[in-house]
Amino acid sequence: MQTLTITAFKAHALRKIGQVATNKEPITITRRGRPLVEVVPWRPKTASSTFGKLAGSILHEDDLVSPAADASEFEACR
């Protein structure tokens, strides 16, 4: 993995981004010796369907419209 200072990356950004795209090797950008950002090549996401991922995760109650408690229990209703 290649490491560059932020100043060097700023001066050669387009060339370095092109290198990442062709070589598929990430570049770490540092500021004052500390890692700041990592430039990684684009990887298309796998074509997985999101249809049905939440199936079975929702609980169904009989009455979804009525209040959870009696109105007389709330202090604002008194």
N, C-alpha and C positions, 0 to 999 in steps of 0.2 A: 504494500500500500504506500502510495506517495504522500508526502507531507509538504505543505507549502505555508509560508506566512501569508497573512491576509493581504499585505502589500504586494507580494509577488503574484498572488492570485488575481488581485484587482488589475494589475498591469497586463496579465495574459489570460484573462477569464475565458474569452471565446475559444482560444486554442486549447486550454485545459479542459473545458467542457467537451470539446470535440474529441479529445483523447479519451475521456471517460466513456463517451458514447461508443467509440470504436474498440477500445481495449477491454471494456467492461471491468476496469479496475478502479475502485473508489479512491478519492483524494481527500485527505484530512486538511482542513484549513485551521491554522493556529493563530492566536493572538498572544504575544508575549510568552510564547512557549507552551501555552495551554490550548488543548483542542477546543475549537469553537463550533465548527460545522463539518459535516462529512458530505461530500458530493458523491452520490452513488448513481450507477446507470439505471435507466428506466427498465422496469420489468413489468410487462402487462400482467394484470391479475388473471387468475384462472377463471374460466367461464363456468362458474358454479351458479346455479339458479338460487335466488333468494326465496322463491315460492315455497311455502310450507315450513320455513325455518322456525316460526313461532307456534307451530301446531302443538297443541297440548300445554302451552305455557300460560294460558288465560283461564282463570277460574270463572265459571258462570254461576251467578246467583239468581234466585228466582225472580226477585223484584229489584230492578236497578234504578227505578224512578223514585220510590218512596224514601223518605229521610231515614238515616241510620238510627236516629233516636227520636223520642217524642219531643215535640216543640216545647213542652212545659219544662223539660230538663235544661234548656238553655237559659242562661241568665239574661241575655238580651231580649228574650221574648216575654219576660215578666213585667 
